[in-house]
Amino acid sequence: SKIDIPDLSSGYNFYTIAEWNKRKRLGLLIQAFTLEFKKTEPVNLLIKTHKHGVNPNQLGAEVQDFCQKIKAATKLYKRTEFYPNEIIISSYMSEEEIMELHQTCHCFVNTSYGEAWSYPAFDAMGMGNCVISTYCGGPKDFLRKYNNSGFVDGRYKPVFGMENENFSNYNSSRELWMETDIDVLRTAMRMAYLNNCNKQEKLQIVKEYSRENVGNLMKGLL
């Protein structure tokens, strides 16, 4: 069933599910949405996020303030109420509620610098939603067979600014991550909205990545 969030009951719903950290690059998504869409358009952006050790209410206020700062930095309008609104969920959600969120929304957007797999993007595909993703990592593999998706290209750059995010020997500038282009992202989001990409049943792609199939593949490689 669909989740009961009144703001999502009408219009086209973009959404993301991601931890609140630098690697997820949610600022790019917020900026692209702010620049591309007007408040008068029937389009929404939902951000489901969390951060380990941070109170959900405190995190929600932090994310809301971050969104307001991005809007102010664009200088498109004199008052923030003229910008389209974001819907922020920073509280815990059960597995069932997460699936209801996928069912309610239309287009999942992954703007991460890199993903080993991205469970939310994979679930979004399994639920038949449109998926827009950075062209790297796991999504680059499983979304290539999914015709209701769009990749956002960019260029590889040295990892930078992760000194407070991970272990000291992980995510250093010896590694590269994908920095996507905001104009390409804006175009992909606009096209998804204009095409009104409807849900598609693509569970057969998900089944290709079952534990049994992956296990057999690993056995074959061994």
Buried (B, 14 or more C-beta within 10 A) or exposed (E): EEBEBEEBEEEBBBBBBBEBBBBBBBBBBBBBBBBBBEEEEEBBBBBBBBBEEEEBEEBBEBBBEBBEEBBEEEEEEEEEEEBBEBBBBBEEBEEEEBBBBBBBBBBBBBBBBBBEEBEBBBBBBBBBBBBBBBBBBBBBEBBEEBEBBBBBEBEEEEBEEBEEEBEEEEBBEEEBBBBBBBEBBBBBBBEBBEEEBEEBEBEEBBEEBEEEEEEEEEEEEE
